Amino acid sequence: MTAIFQIEFVPKENMNEILPLVQMLNNYKIPVEILKKRLQDMLRDGYQCLGVYDREVLIGICGVWVLNKLYVGKHVEPDNVFVMPEYRSSGVGKLMLDKVFEYAAEIGCDASELNCYIQNEKGIRFWNNLGFKAIGYHMQKVF
């Protein structure tokens, strides 16, 4: 049976349906209750999430932040990008990001930026294939 993909923004009222995929993305290191609280805070700050569905099943997610910074202008930042393992290398990720970039163009973004972990070699290849170039380091200090 051929997969039929539907790509759309996940409605705010259904946003908790992304959490199982976010848990997988983070190797189940973050308890779901913490993720729920963080997600509610993020939604108040303008977070959106694009979902890819195979019929009714959510198989991919891409968080979307629209930001404005002095050095780059208005831009879109894909975040928490994840595709179920059985759908990887089938073009789902590219379809999802094409939709993000289409949305970015519609709302007048000048660029896209993202973070990708240094050890995520497959992710780095994926982003490079979409035209992204490494320009810096993602740095963090935990309080």
C-alpha positions as CSV (number, residue, x, y, z in Angstrom):
1,M,0.0,0.0,0.0
2,T,1.4,3.4,-1.0
3,A,1.7,6.1,1.7
4,I,-0.5,9.1,1.3
5,F,1.1,12.1,3.1
6,Q,-0.7,15.1,4.4
7,I,1.3,18.1,5.6
8,E,-0.3,20.7,7.8
9,F,0.2,22.8,10.9
10,V,-0.9,20.9,14.0
11,P,-3.9,22.9,15.5
12,K,-3.0,24.3,19.0
13,E,-5.7,22.2,20.6
14,N,-4.1,19.0,19.2
15,M,-0.5,20.0,19.9
16,N,0.1,17.4,22.7
17,E,-0.1,14.8,19.9
18,I,3.5,15.8,18.9
19,L,4.9,14.8,22.3
20,P,5.4,11.1,21.7
21,L,7.6,12.0,18.7
22,V,9.4,14.7,20.7
23,Q,10.1,12.0,23.4
24,M,11.6,9.7,20.7
25,L,13.7,12.6,19.4
26,N,15.1,13.1,22.9
27,N,15.6,9.4,23.6
28,Y,12.9,9.6,26.3
29,K,15.2,11.7,28.5
30,I,12.6,14.4,29.3
31,P,9.5,13.3,31.2
32,V,6.2,14.0,29.3
33,E,4.9,16.3,32.1
34,I,7.9,18.6,31.6
35,L,7.4,18.5,27.9
36,K,3.7,19.4,28.3
37,K,4.6,22.4,30.5
38,R,7.3,23.6,28.1
39,L,5.0,23.2,25.1
40,Q,2.4,25.4,26.7
41,D,4.9,28.1,27.4
42,M,6.3,27.8,23.8
43,L,2.8,28.1,22.4
44,R,2.3,31.4,24.2
45,D,5.6,32.6,22.6
46,G,4.4,31.9,19.0
47,Y,5.6,28.3,18.5
48,Q,3.9,26.4,15.7
49,C,4.5,22.8,14.5
50,L,4.1,21.3,11.1
51,G,2.9,17.7,11.1
52,V,3.2,15.0,8.4
53,Y,0.5,12.4,8.5
54,D,0.3,9.1,6.8
55,R,-3.4,8.9,6.6
56,E,-4.4,9.7,10.2
57,V,-1.0,8.8,11.8
58,L,1.5,11.5,12.7
59,I,4.8,10.4,11.3
60,G,6.9,13.6,11.2
61,I,7.1,16.9,13.0
62,C,8.9,20.2,12.5
63,G,8.6,23.0,15.0
64,V,8.5,26.4,13.5
65,W,9.6,29.6,15.1
66,V,9.4,32.9,13.3
67,L,12.1,35.2,14.6
68,N,13.6,38.6,13.8
69,K,17.3,39.3,14.6
70,L,19.5,42.2,13.7
71,Y,22.1,40.2,11.8
72,V,19.7,38.2,9.6
73,G,16.3,39.9,9.7
74,K,13.0,38.0,9.7
75,H,13.6,34.3,9.5
76,V,12.1,30.9,10.2
77,E,13.8,28.4,12.5
78,P,12.9,24.7,12.1
79,D,13.1,23.1,15.5
80,N,12.6,19.6,16.9
81,V,12.6,18.1,13.4
82,F,11.8,14.4,13.6
83,V,10.6,11.7,11.2
84,M,9.6,8.2,12.4
85,P,12.4,5.8,11.7
86,E,10.4,3.7,9.2
87,Y,9.7,6.7,7.1
88,R,13.3,8.1,6.9
89,S,15.1,8.3,3.6
90,S,11.7,8.4,1.8
91,G,11.6,12.1,1.2
92,V,9.3,13.0,4.1
93,G,11.8,15.3,5.7
94,K,12.3,17.3,2.4
95,L,8.5,17.5,1.8
96,M,8.1,18.9,5.3
97,L,10.9,21.5,5.0
98,D,9.7,22.5,1.5
99,K,6.4,23.4,3.2
100,V,8.2,25.3,6.0
101,F,10.1,27.3,3.4
102,E,7.0,28.0,1.4
103,Y,5.3,29.3,4.5
104,A,8.4,31.4,5.3
105,A,8.3,33.0,1.8
106,E,4.6,33.7,2.2
107,I,5.1,35.7,5.5
108,G,8.2,37.6,4.2
109,C,11.1,35.8,5.8
110,D,14.6,36.6,4.5
111,A,16.3,33.4,5.6
112,S,16.1,30.2,7.7
113,E,18.4,29.2,10.6
114,L,18.6,26.2,12.8
115,N,20.6,24.2,15.3
116,C,22.0,20.8,14.7
117,Y,24.1,18.8,17.1
118,I,27.7,18.3,16.0
119,Q,27.5,14.5,16.4
120,N,24.3,14.2,14.3
121,E,26.1,13.4,11.0
122,K,22.9,12.3,9.2
123,G,21.2,15.5,10.3
124,I,24.1,17.6,9.1
125,R,24.0,15.9,5.7
126,F,20.3,16.4,5.5
127,W,20.6,20.2,6.2
128,N,23.6,20.6,3.9
129,N,21.5,18.9,1.1
130,L,18.8,21.6,1.7
131,G,21.4,24.4,1.2
132,F,22.2,25.2,4.9
133,K,25.8,26.1,5.8
134,A,27.4,25.9,9.2
135,I,28.2,29.5,10.4
136,G,28.7,29.1,14.1
137,Y,28.3,26.9,17.2
138,H,25.2,26.2,19.2
139,M,26.3,26.9,22.8
140,Q,24.5,26.4,26.0
141,K,25.0,27.1,29.7
142,V,22.6,25.3,32.1
143,F,21.6,27.1,35.3
